[in-house]
């Protein structure tokens, strides 16, 4: 009975991590594509741990659900925790650049579309949209920029992942 309990806890933890990571990166994509916030290069870089982590945690959940070895599931969750720590470091770095505590990258170019490809809307977009800058927050909610919120999300997800990795069989 204890094995089934620890296996189900690992499964639910890995599945929760996959869903939460997808929600975080999905929110960033929604702010970009629905809200019109054009991400800078550092913003795009901060999404990478989520792009890797969400499918990895889904894989961990599937392995656990299928009765696979606990060491594999625990190892994948530990990797997910490390990815979230990397995301936390990226978020702290970007937040520091936004608060002008340290210098950002020399080039803050992005590959995100800043203007429309529709010729009729081109002039309107040129006057309404400005290219992103790594050293200024596009939006602050409760005093935190997107990068600041990423720090909190990454820290919470790292804690969950490491705790899940410690669930013994």
Protein Blocks (a to p, Z undefined) as FASTA:
>chain_A
ZZmmmmmmmmmmmmmmmmmmmmmmmmmmmmmmmnopacdfklmmmmmmmmmmmmmmmmmm
mmmmnopafklmmmmmmmmmmmmmmmmmmmmmmmmmmnopaccdfblcdfbdfbdfbfkl
mmmmmmmpccddfkbcfbdcehiafklmmmmmmmmmmmmmmmmmmpcZZ
